[in-house]
Structures are given as structure tokens and as C-alpha cells.
């Protein structure tokens, strides 16, 4: 019984951890996800269900907790462990992020 509970908790943790690193955009096939780069972590953008992906920003740190795309074309948000909410109106491209709020509790 204890093994089943532990397995369930680990499986739930794995699902929640993965689901915070990928989000869909408003168009069919549009996906944003966090992935590794040569400098650490980066935001990738795809319009064909991730058959091909472009790294639009490779300056992310490991403090990113979650990403989310808006229904508005090109708008992406992310939340950091330091409780900051950031927004980009340019598909998450480098130097397009603006701090929206610094007291967001996940």
C-alpha cells in the first residue's frame, strides 16, 4: 500500500513538473516550451506541433516556474520563483519581456 502511494505521488509530481514547461498558443499547432540551450534554459516556439522549433530567447535562468500563452497572438507570460510575472508581446523574443507584477504567489 505504501509503495502504491509513493508511486502515485512520484507520478503526479512528474506530470505537474512537465506540464508547467509547455503551453499552447492560440493558433493550431502553436506551442511554446522551455528547453535546454548552450547557456542554460531557453524558450522555444513552434508552429507545426513541435516538428520544428526555434529558440526565441536563450537567456532564461532556472528560476522559471511556469509559462503560459495568451489567446492574443504573440503574447506569452512566465512566472519566476521570486514571484515575478513577466509578459512578452513579441512571441517571447529576446529583450521583449516586461515585468508586470512582482508579488505573484504560485
Secondary structure, DSSP 4 states (H G I P E B T S, - for coil): -HHHHHHHHHHHHHHHHHHTTEEE-SSTT-EEEEEEETTEEEEEEESSTTSS-EEEEEEE-TTEEEEEE-SSTT-EEEEETTS-EEEESSTT-TT-EEEEES----
